[in-house]
Amino acid sequence: MLPREKAGGTSYVRLGQGEPIVFIHGVGLNADAWHPQIEAFASTHQVIALDMAGHGGSALPAEDAGLSAYVEQLRRLLDDLGIPAATIVGHSMGGLVALGFALAHPDRTLRVAVLNSVYERDPASRKAVEMRAREIAMSSGAVNADGPLKRWFGDGGENGATINQVRQWLTSVDPRGYAAAYRIFATSDDAFSGRLGELAMPALFATGSLDPNSTPSMSRAMAKAAPRGEALILEGQRHMMNLVDPDAVNRALRAFLAQSVTRIDPRDLRTAFGSFMTGVTIVTTIDADGAPRGFTANSFTSVSLDPPLLLVCIARAASSCATFTAARGFAVNILAESQKDISGVFASKRADKFSAVAWHAATSGNPLIDGAVAWFDCARADVIDAGDHVILMGAIRGFAHSDANPLGYARGGYVALGLEQAAVNAAAHGGRTVVGAILESEGRLVLMPGPDGKSLILPEAGRIGASGSVSALKSALLGSGIEASLGFLFAVFENPSTRIQSIYYRGDAVLTREGPAVLVEFDAIPWDRLPDEATRIMLKRFVEERRQGRFKIYSGDHEQGEVRAVD
């Protein structure tokens, strides 16, 4: 055995200096199973090979331990050794632990390599391995090594010495630790289904072409699902390829270690992408049974005028992905400002999406949303694999458009062009901008406590600190437990002496929790507690126009201006 150290109940080998690599063995083995890799990489890296819980010199896991317990064992060891991040390499069940760690601690995973592991077994294979797990759990004696050795090495041939060494490891492992690990290995092949798209780091998925349980198709599927995934199939190799053909495995790992470890956080990347303001579309088609299908998408762009082409993207994880990639065509509907609710319907998982909206069929049969700003009816031109999404290329065969304002989307929220244009114009004047709102909640006016604790003011942003904006106002409202839907402009005015420009919208609000908001009846507004005459005049006009059911827009300064009807 290689010399061991121990920390927090985990026995481990540590050799060399440099960038850390952690090796995690499979069920029934121990850190010595990585001897060829430890020897090869200790001259250039700090190599850590641990004994999994219940194996080698490590303490037994809890009786009800799951895969997360082995992931936690690795985290504790890295903490104890003061290692902030490492490349994690796992074999067989160790590969599942490596994946679990990479997903749970992406900031601590430089790269992840998964050798001869399992992913979404077919029903027959799952049944067989679960039966073996039950047999192992019922057995109280030493591990019967004959079955694993046959699966791992086949006929053996010239690998007699290696087989004898592995037999010794299997027959000397604590049966309780073996049974616990095998139970988890047997039931965790789908533990990360649908989640590998979260892996932002380089990921290697390797196996042998003759491995009957950790099959090449599994490695290819995992590599395809991971954004930076790579599959490697070693011809003629089986389950213990790191011992049988260490040179080939070490070459692959050395090339893998040369890959850049610049980490991209998918969630942070999504936020950055969200800085690009887009429109909102509903992409529709009909499935094989003639039923309408659709989803909300803002990943839409024109591609070519001659020939007329466009594209949209759909996530592989979307329930309708298979339908759209197989369909002969699809339609893209660009939503209007007033169709935000429709966007929400098609972004949901509800089964009756089309019963909730008005639509009609194009000549192709693809659904067209009534009231859309524009629509494009397309024949399928191409389907392109693109990481965790699929690109649908459409050849446009019909389209129409109107002059209505489109619905915008940016930074995780909807944007109305009318709202933002007023803020842009106000900001351009060079002074401070205050953005506020006259909000109704259940038929009452929403007011907020003034800075002096006695007065009441309208919800606003920009009176202090940076100039206000619609997004800043909505953020402040959410922080106060108010979910607001802003509608049309109500007033835009400037105070020449202070150079403060004020923009007020009217809208509706829902109080999601108890907060500082004060709700008052419109016929009982405490006029004497309002902060200034401009606010009182504006609110009195709002009350009167609300009573008439016809609102207008005020433009001028804080003392005089024009009130214009909204046509």
C-alpha positions as CSV (number, residue, x, y, z in Angstrom):
1,M,0.0,0.0,0.0
2,L,1.0,3.6,-0.7
3,P,1.7,5.5,2.5
4,R,-1.4,7.2,3.9
5,E,-2.3,10.2,5.9
6,K,-5.6,10.8,7.8
7,A,-7.9,13.7,8.3
8,G,-11.4,13.8,9.7
9,G,-11.9,10.0,9.3
10,T,-10.7,10.0,5.7
11,S,-7.5,8.1,4.7
12,Y,-5.7,9.5,1.8
13,V,-2.4,9.5,-0.3
14,R,-0.8,12.9,-1.0
15,L,2.3,13.3,-3.1
16,G,3.9,16.0,-5.2
17,Q,3.5,19.8,-5.5
18,G,1.6,22.1,-7.9
19,E,-1.9,22.3,-9.1
20,P,-4.0,19.8,-7.2
21,I,-5.6,16.6,-8.7
22,V,-7.9,14.4,-6.6
23,F,-8.5,10.8,-7.6
24,I,-11.6,8.9,-6.4
25,H,-11.7,5.1,-6.8
26,G,-14.7,2.8,-7.5
27,V,-16.7,0.4,-5.3
28,G,-14.6,-2.2,-3.5
29,L,-11.2,-0.6,-4.3
30,N,-9.0,2.0,-2.6
31,A,-6.6,4.8,-3.3
32,D,-3.9,2.3,-4.5
33,A,-6.1,1.6,-7.5
34,W,-4.7,4.9,-8.9
35,H,-1.0,3.9,-8.4
36,P,-0.1,4.4,-12.1
37,Q,-1.7,7.8,-12.2
38,I,-0.3,8.9,-8.8
39,E,3.2,7.9,-10.0
40,A,2.8,9.7,-13.4
41,F,1.4,13.0,-12.1
42,A,3.2,13.5,-8.7
43,S,6.2,15.0,-10.5
44,T,4.1,17.9,-11.9
45,H,1.1,18.2,-9.6
46,Q,-0.1,17.8,-6.0
47,V,-1.8,14.5,-6.2
48,I,-4.4,13.4,-3.6
49,A,-6.0,10.0,-3.8
50,L,-8.6,9.2,-1.1
51,D,-10.1,6.1,0.3
52,M,-13.9,6.4,-0.1
53,A,-15.9,6.0,3.1
54,G,-15.9,2.4,4.2
55,H,-12.9,1.6,2.0
56,G,-9.2,1.3,2.8
57,G,-8.5,3.2,6.0
58,S,-11.5,5.5,5.9
59,A,-14.3,5.4,8.4
60,L,-17.6,3.7,7.5
61,P,-20.5,5.9,6.2
62,A,-23.8,6.2,8.1
63,E,-26.2,3.4,7.4
64,D,-28.6,5.7,5.5
65,A,-25.8,7.5,3.6
66,G,-26.5,8.6,0.1
67,L,-24.3,9.8,-2.7
68,S,-24.2,13.3,-1.1
69,A,-22.3,11.8,1.9
70,Y,-19.4,10.8,-0.3
71,V,-19.4,14.3,-2.0
72,E,-19.3,15.8,1.5
73,Q,-16.4,13.5,2.4
74,L,-14.4,15.0,-0.4
75,R,-15.4,18.6,0.5
76,R,-14.3,18.1,4.1
77,L,-10.9,16.6,3.0
78,L,-10.2,19.6,0.7
79,D,-11.1,21.9,3.6
80,D,-8.8,20.0,5.9
81,L,-5.9,20.2,3.4
82,G,-6.5,23.9,2.6
83,I,-7.1,23.2,-1.1
84,P,-9.5,25.8,-2.5
85,A,-10.0,24.1,-5.9
86,A,-8.8,21.0,-7.8
87,T,-9.2,18.9,-10.8
88,I,-11.4,15.9,-9.7
89,V,-11.0,12.5,-11.4
90,G,-13.3,9.7,-10.5
91,H,-13.5,6.1,-11.6
92,S,-16.9,4.1,-11.7
93,M,-18.7,5.2,-8.6
94,G,-15.9,7.7,-8.0
95,G,-17.1,9.3,-11.2
96,L,-20.5,9.9,-9.7
97,V,-18.9,11.4,-6.6
98,A,-16.8,13.6,-8.9
99,L,-19.8,14.8,-10.8
100,G,-21.8,15.4,-7.6
101,F,-18.9,17.5,-6.3
102,A,-18.5,19.5,-9.5
103,L,-22.3,20.3,-9.5
104,A,-22.4,21.2,-5.8
105,H,-19.1,23.1,-5.7
106,P,-18.4,24.5,-9.2
107,D,-16.2,27.2,-7.7
108,R,-13.9,24.5,-6.3
109,T,-13.7,22.3,-9.4
110,L,-11.1,23.2,-12.0
111,R,-11.9,20.3,-14.2
112,V,-13.8,17.0,-13.8
113,A,-12.9,13.7,-15.4
114,V,-15.3,10.7,-15.2
115,L,-13.8,7.3,-16.1
116,N,-15.9,4.2,-16.7
117,S,-18.9,5.6,-14.9
118,V,-22.6,5.2,-15.4
119,Y,-25.4,7.4,-16.7
120,E,-29.1,6.5,-17.3
121,R,-28.8,2.7,-17.5
122,D,-31.3,0.9,-19.7
123,P,-34.1,-1.0,-17.8
124,A,-32.4,-4.4,-18.2
125,S,-29.0,-3.1,-16.9
126,R,-30.7,-1.3,-14.0
127,K,-32.6,-4.4,-13.0
128,A,-29.4,-6.5,-13.1
129,V,-27.3,-4.1,-11.0
130,E,-30.1,-3.6,-8.5
131,M,-30.4,-7.4,-8.0
132,R,-26.7,-7.6,-7.4
133,A,-27.0,-4.8,-4.8
134,R,-29.7,-6.7,-3.0
135,E,-27.6,-9.9,-3.0
136,I,-24.6,-8.0,-1.6
137,A,-26.8,-6.4,1.1
138,M,-28.0,-9.8,2.2
139,S,-24.5,-11.3,2.3
140,S,-22.6,-10.9,5.6
141,G,-19.2,-12.4,4.5
142,A,-16.3,-11.3,2.4
143,V,-17.0,-9.9,-1.0
144,N,-17.2,-12.5,-3.8
145,A,-14.8,-11.1,-6.3
146,D,-15.4,-13.5,-9.2
147,G,-18.4,-11.6,-10.7
148,P,-16.8,-8.2,-10.7
149,L,-13.5,-9.5,-12.0
150,K,-15.2,-11.2,-14.9
151,R,-17.1,-8.0,-15.8
152,W,-14.1,-5.8,-15.3
153,F,-11.4,-7.8,-17.1
154,G,-13.2,-10.4,-19.3
155,D,-11.0,-13.5,-19.8
156,G,-8.0,-11.7,-18.3
157,G,-5.3,-12.9,-20.6
158,E,-2.0,-11.3,-19.9
159,N,-3.4,-9.2,-17.0
160,G,-3.1,-11.9,-14.3
161,A,-1.0,-9.9,-11.9
162,T,-3.3,-6.9,-12.1
163,I,-6.4,-9.2,-11.6
164,N,-4.8,-10.8,-8.5
165,Q,-4.1,-7.4,-7.1
166,V,-7.7,-6.2,-7.7
167,R,-9.0,-9.5,-6.2
168,Q,-7.0,-8.8,-3.0
169,W,-8.5,-5.3,-2.7
170,L,-12.0,-6.6,-3.2
171,T,-11.7,-9.5,-0.7
172,S,-10.1,-7.2,1.9
173,V,-12.7,-4.4,1.8
174,D,-15.1,-4.0,4.8
175,P,-18.3,-5.8,3.6
176,R,-20.4,-3.1,5.2
177,G,-18.6,-0.3,3.3
178,Y,-18.8,-2.3,0.1
179,A,-22.5,-2.9,0.4
180,A,-23.3,0.7,1.2
181,A,-21.3,2.0,-1.8
182,Y,-22.7,-0.6,-4.1
183,R,-26.3,0.3,-3.1
184,I,-25.6,3.9,-4.0
185,F,-23.8,3.0,-7.3
186,A,-26.7,0.8,-8.3
187,T,-29.4,3.5,-7.8
188,S,-27.6,6.7,-8.8
189,D,-27.1,6.3,-12.5
190,D,-29.8,8.9,-13.1
191,A,-28.8,11.2,-10.2
192,F,-27.6,13.9,-12.6
193,S,-30.1,13.5,-15.5
194,G,-30.9,16.9,-16.9
195,R,-28.2,18.6,-14.8
196,L,-25.0,18.2,-16.7
197,G,-25.7,21.4,-18.6
198,E,-24.7,23.2,-15.4
199,L,-21.1,22.1,-15.7
200,A,-19.2,25.2,-16.6
201,M,-15.7,23.6,-16.3
202,P,-13.9,21.3,-18.8
203,A,-15.4,17.8,-18.5
204,L,-13.9,14.5,-19.8
205,F,-16.1,11.4,-20.0
206,A,-14.0,8.3,-20.9
207,T,-14.6,4.5,-21.0
208,G,-13.4,1.4,-22.8
209,S,-15.1,0.2,-26.0
210,L,-15.6,-3.3,-24.3
211,D,-16.9,-2.0,-20.9
212,P,-20.3,-3.8,-20.7
213,N,-21.7,-1.7,-17.8
214,S,-20.1,1.7,-18.2
215,T,-20.8,1.8,-21.9
216,P,-19.4,4.1,-24.6
217,S,-23.0,5.4,-25.2
218,M,-23.1,6.6,-21.6
219,S,-19.9,8.5,-21.9
220,R,-21.0,10.1,-25.2
221,A,-24.4,11.1,-23.7
222,M,-22.7,12.8,-20.7
223,A,-20.3,14.6,-23.0
224,K,-23.1,15.8,-25.2
225,A,-25.0,17.2,-22.2
226,A,-22.1,19.1,-20.7
227,P,-21.3,22.5,-22.3
228,R,-17.5,21.8,-22.3
229,G,-17.8,18.0,-22.4
230,E,-15.5,15.6,-24.3
231,A,-15.9,11.9,-24.8
232,L,-13.0,9.4,-25.1
233,I,-13.5,5.8,-25.9
234,L,-10.4,3.6,-25.6
235,E,-10.6,0.7,-28.1
236,G,-10.3,-2.8,-26.7
237,Q,-10.4,-1.6,-23.1
238,R,-12.8,-2.7,-20.3
239,H,-13.6,-1.3,-16.9
240,M,-10.2,-1.2,-15.3
241,M,-8.4,0.6,-18.2
242,N,-6.5,2.9,-15.8
243,L,-4.6,-0.2,-14.6
244,V,-4.6,-2.3,-17.8
245,D,-3.5,0.5,-20.1
246,P,-2.2,3.3,-17.9
247,D,-0.2,4.9,-20.6
248,A,-3.2,5.7,-22.7
249,V,-5.2,6.9,-19.7
250,N,-2.4,9.1,-18.5
251,R,-1.9,10.6,-22.0
252,A,-5.6,11.5,-22.1
253,L,-5.5,13.0,-18.6
254,R,-2.4,15.0,-19.4
255,A,-4.1,16.5,-22.5
256,F,-7.1,17.2,-20.4
257,L,-5.1,18.9,-17.7
258,A,-3.7,21.3,-20.3
259,Q,-7.2,22.7,-21.0
260,S,-8.0,26.2,-19.7
261,V,-9.7,26.4,-16.4
262,T,-11.3,29.8,-16.9
263,R,-14.6,29.2,-15.2
264,I,-17.8,30.5,-16.6
265,D,-20.7,30.5,-14.1
266,P,-23.8,29.6,-16.2
267,R,-26.1,31.7,-14.0
268,D,-23.8,34.7,-14.2
269,L,-23.5,34.2,-17.9
270,R,-27.3,34.2,-18.2
271,T,-27.3,37.5,-16.4
272,A,-24.8,39.0,-18.7
273,F,-26.7,37.7,-21.8
274,G,-29.8,39.4,-20.2
275,S,-28.2,42.8,-20.6
276,F,-29.0,42.6,-24.3
277,M,-32.6,43.8,-24.7
278,T,-34.7,41.6,-27.0
279,G,-38.2,41.2,-28.1
280,V,-40.4,38.3,-26.9
281,T,-41.7,35.7,-29.3
282,I,-44.0,32.7,-29.1
283,V,-42.7,29.8,-31.3
284,T,-45.4,27.4,-32.4
285,T,-45.9,24.3,-34.4
286,I,-48.2,21.3,-34.7
287,D,-47.1,17.9,-33.4
288,A,-47.5,14.5,-35.2
289,D,-51.1,14.3,-34.0
290,G,-52.0,17.7,-35.3
291,A,-52.1,19.3,-31.8
292,P,-50.7,22.9,-31.4
293,R,-47.4,23.2,-29.4
294,G,-45.6,26.4,-28.4
295,F,-43.0,28.0,-26.1
296,T,-41.8,31.5,-25.2
297,A,-38.4,32.5,-26.6
298,N,-36.3,35.7,-26.8
299,S,-33.4,33.9,-28.6
300,F,-34.7,34.8,-32.0
301,T,-32.9,36.6,-34.9
302,S,-33.1,37.3,-38.5
303,V,-30.4,35.4,-40.6
304,S,-30.8,36.3,-44.3
305,L,-33.0,38.3,-46.6
306,D,-32.1,36.3,-49.7
307,P,-33.0,33.5,-49.1
308,P,-35.3,34.6,-46.3
309,L,-34.1,32.8,-43.2
310,L,-34.5,33.2,-39.4
311,L,-33.5,31.2,-36.4
312,V,-34.7,30.5,-32.9
313,C,-33.2,28.4,-30.0
314,I,-34.9,25.8,-27.8
315,A,-33.4,24.2,-24.7
316,R,-32.7,20.5,-25.0
317,A,-34.4,20.1,-21.6
318,A,-37.6,21.6,-22.9
319,S,-40.5,19.1,-23.0
320,S,-41.4,20.2,-26.5
321,C,-37.8,20.0,-27.9
322,A,-38.3,16.7,-29.6
323,T,-41.6,17.9,-31.2
324,F,-40.0,21.0,-32.7
325,T,-36.8,19.3,-33.9
326,A,-39.0,16.7,-35.7
327,A,-41.6,19.1,-37.1
328,R,-41.6,20.1,-40.8
329,G,-42.0,23.8,-39.9
330,F,-42.8,26.3,-37.2
331,A,-44.1,29.9,-36.8
332,V,-42.6,32.8,-34.8
333,N,-45.0,35.3,-33.3
334,I,-43.5,38.6,-32.0
335,L,-45.6,39.8,-29.1
336,A,-47.0,43.3,-28.5
337,E,-46.6,45.3,-25.3
338,S,-50.1,44.3,-24.2
339,Q,-49.4,40.6,-24.5
340,K,-47.1,40.1,-21.5
341,D,-49.7,37.6,-20.1
342,I,-49.5,35.5,-23.2
343,S,-45.7,35.3,-22.7
344,G,-46.2,34.0,-19.2
345,V,-48.7,31.3,-20.4
346,F,-46.3,29.9,-23.0
347,A,-43.3,30.1,-20.6
348,S,-45.3,27.8,-18.1
349,K,-45.7,24.1,-18.1
350,R,-49.5,24.2,-18.4
351,A,-51.0,21.7,-20.8
352,D,-53.8,23.9,-22.1
353,K,-51.7,26.9,-23.4
354,F,-53.7,27.4,-26.6
355,S,-57.0,27.4,-24.8
356,A,-55.9,30.5,-22.9
357,V,-55.1,32.7,-25.9
358,A,-56.7,33.7,-29.2
359,W,-55.0,32.2,-32.3
360,H,-55.6,31.0,-35.8
361,A,-53.8,28.6,-38.1
362,A,-51.6,29.6,-40.9
363,T,-52.0,27.9,-44.3
364,S,-49.3,25.5,-43.1
365,G,-51.3,24.7,-40.0
366,N,-48.8,26.4,-37.6
367,P,-50.6,28.5,-35.0
368,L,-50.5,32.3,-35.3
369,I,-51.2,34.4,-32.1
370,D,-53.9,37.0,-32.7
371,G,-52.7,40.6,-32.0
372,A,-49.0,39.8,-32.5
373,V,-46.8,42.7,-33.8
374,A,-45.5,40.4,-36.5
375,W,-45.5,36.7,-37.4
376,F,-43.3,34.5,-39.7
377,D,-44.5,31.1,-40.9
378,C,-41.5,28.9,-41.7
379,A,-40.5,25.6,-43.2
380,R,-37.7,23.8,-41.4
381,A,-34.4,24.6,-43.1
382,D,-32.0,23.0,-40.6
383,V,-31.6,21.7,-37.0
384,I,-28.3,22.5,-35.5
385,D,-26.9,21.1,-32.2
386,A,-25.6,23.9,-30.0
387,G,-24.5,22.8,-26.5
388,D,-27.5,22.7,-24.1
389,H,-29.8,24.2,-26.9
390,V,-30.9,23.3,-30.4
391,I,-31.0,25.9,-33.2
392,L,-34.0,25.8,-35.4
393,M,-33.4,27.4,-38.8
394,G,-36.5,28.4,-40.6
395,A,-37.1,29.3,-44.3
396,I,-39.7,32.0,-44.2
397,R,-42.7,31.3,-46.5
398,G,-45.1,33.9,-45.2
399,F,-45.2,36.9,-42.8
400,A,-47.1,39.9,-41.7
401,H,-46.5,42.9,-39.3
402,S,-48.2,45.9,-37.8
403,D,-47.2,49.3,-36.2
404,A,-47.9,48.3,-32.6
405,N,-45.1,48.5,-30.0
406,P,-43.4,45.2,-29.4
407,L,-42.9,43.7,-26.0
408,G,-39.3,44.0,-24.8
409,Y,-37.3,41.8,-22.4
410,A,-34.0,42.6,-20.5
411,R,-32.3,41.6,-17.3
412,G,-35.0,39.2,-16.3
413,G,-38.0,41.5,-16.8
414,Y,-40.4,42.8,-19.4
415,V,-39.7,46.3,-20.9
416,A,-42.4,48.6,-22.4
417,L,-40.9,50.9,-25.0
418,G,-43.2,53.8,-23.9
419,L,-42.0,53.6,-20.3
420,E,-38.3,53.5,-21.1
421,Q,-38.4,56.2,-23.7
422,A,-39.7,58.7,-21.2
423,A,-36.9,57.8,-18.9
424,V,-34.3,58.1,-21.6
425,N,-35.6,61.5,-22.7
426,A,-35.6,62.7,-19.1
427,A,-32.1,61.5,-18.4
428,A,-30.8,63.3,-21.5
429,H,-31.6,66.7,-20.0
430,G,-28.5,66.5,-17.7
431,G,-30.1,67.1,-14.3
432,R,-31.5,64.7,-11.7
433,T,-34.4,62.4,-12.7
434,V,-37.1,61.2,-10.2
435,V,-39.2,58.3,-11.4
436,G,-42.4,57.6,-9.5
437,A,-45.8,55.9,-9.7
438,I,-49.4,56.4,-8.8
439,L,-50.4,52.9,-7.9
440,E,-53.7,51.3,-7.0
441,S,-54.0,48.2,-4.9
442,E,-57.4,46.8,-4.3
443,G,-59.0,50.1,-5.2
444,R,-56.8,52.1,-2.8
445,L,-53.9,54.5,-3.3
446,V,-50.4,53.3,-2.4
447,L,-48.3,55.8,-0.4
448,M,-45.0,55.4,1.4
449,P,-43.6,57.0,4.6
450,G,-41.7,60.2,3.9
451,P,-38.1,60.7,5.1
452,D,-39.2,62.8,8.1
453,G,-41.4,59.9,9.3
454,K,-44.6,62.1,9.2
455,S,-45.3,62.9,5.6
456,L,-46.5,60.5,3.0
457,I,-45.0,60.4,-0.5
458,L,-45.7,58.5,-3.7
459,P,-43.4,55.5,-4.5
460,E,-40.4,56.9,-6.3
461,A,-36.7,56.4,-7.1
462,G,-34.0,59.0,-7.6
463,R,-34.8,61.7,-5.1
464,I,-31.5,60.8,-3.4
465,G,-28.5,58.9,-4.7
466,A,-28.4,58.1,-8.4
467,S,-31.0,59.4,-10.8
468,G,-34.1,57.2,-10.9
469,S,-35.2,54.8,-13.6
470,V,-38.1,52.4,-14.2
471,S,-36.0,49.4,-13.2
472,A,-34.7,51.2,-10.0
473,L,-38.3,52.0,-9.1
474,K,-39.5,48.5,-9.5
475,S,-36.5,47.2,-7.5
476,A,-37.3,49.6,-4.7
477,L,-40.9,48.5,-4.7
478,L,-40.1,44.8,-4.6
479,G,-37.8,45.5,-1.7
480,S,-40.8,47.0,0.1
481,G,-43.0,44.0,-0.7
482,I,-44.8,45.6,-3.6
483,E,-45.2,44.0,-7.0
484,A,-46.0,46.7,-9.4
485,S,-47.3,46.7,-13.0
486,L,-46.6,50.1,-14.6
487,G,-48.9,51.4,-17.3
488,F,-49.0,54.7,-19.2
489,L,-47.2,57.9,-18.4
490,F,-49.2,60.3,-16.2
491,A,-47.0,63.3,-15.8
492,V,-43.6,64.6,-16.8
493,F,-42.4,67.9,-15.3
494,E,-39.3,69.8,-14.3
495,N,-38.4,72.2,-11.5
496,P,-36.2,74.7,-13.2
497,S,-34.6,75.9,-10.0
498,T,-33.5,72.5,-8.8
499,R,-33.2,70.9,-12.3
500,I,-35.0,67.9,-11.0
501,Q,-37.2,66.3,-13.7
502,S,-40.0,64.1,-12.5
503,I,-41.7,61.3,-14.4
504,Y,-44.8,59.6,-12.9
505,Y,-46.6,56.5,-14.3
506,R,-49.9,55.0,-13.3
507,G,-50.2,51.4,-12.5
508,D,-51.5,48.6,-10.3
509,A,-49.8,47.0,-7.3
510,V,-50.0,43.8,-5.3
511,L,-48.6,43.8,-1.7
512,T,-46.8,40.5,-1.4
513,R,-45.9,40.9,2.2
514,E,-46.2,43.3,5.1
515,G,-44.1,46.4,4.6
516,P,-43.9,50.1,4.9
517,A,-46.7,50.8,2.3
518,V,-49.7,52.8,3.4
519,L,-53.0,52.1,1.6
520,V,-55.6,55.0,1.6
521,E,-59.0,55.4,0.1
522,F,-59.1,57.9,-2.8
523,D,-61.8,59.9,-1.1
524,A,-59.7,60.1,2.1
525,I,-56.3,61.1,0.9
526,P,-54.4,63.0,3.7
527,W,-53.6,66.0,1.5
528,D,-51.9,67.9,4.3
529,R,-49.3,65.1,4.7
530,L,-48.3,65.1,1.1
531,P,-44.8,66.7,0.6
532,D,-45.5,69.5,-1.8
533,E,-48.1,71.3,-3.9
534,A,-47.0,69.7,-7.2
535,T,-47.8,66.2,-5.7
536,R,-51.2,67.4,-4.4
537,I,-52.1,68.9,-7.8
538,M,-51.0,65.8,-9.6
539,L,-53.0,63.5,-7.3
540,K,-56.1,65.6,-7.4
541,R,-56.1,65.4,-11.2
542,F,-55.6,61.6,-11.0
543,V,-58.6,61.3,-8.6
544,E,-60.8,63.3,-11.0
545,E,-59.6,61.5,-14.2
546,R,-60.0,58.1,-12.4
547,R,-63.6,59.1,-11.6
548,Q,-64.2,60.0,-15.2
549,G,-62.5,56.8,-16.5
550,R,-60.3,58.8,-18.9
551,F,-56.7,59.6,-18.2
552,K,-54.5,62.3,-19.7
553,I,-50.8,63.2,-19.7
554,Y,-49.4,66.3,-18.1
555,S,-46.2,67.9,-19.5
556,G,-44.6,71.1,-18.3
557,D,-42.9,72.3,-15.1
558,H,-43.8,71.9,-11.5
559,E,-46.2,75.0,-11.7
560,Q,-47.7,75.0,-15.2
561,G,-47.9,73.0,-18.4
562,E,-50.3,71.2,-20.7
563,V,-52.7,68.3,-20.1
564,R,-53.2,66.2,-23.2
565,A,-55.7,63.4,-23.8
566,V,-54.4,59.9,-24.5
567,D,-56.0,58.9,-27.8
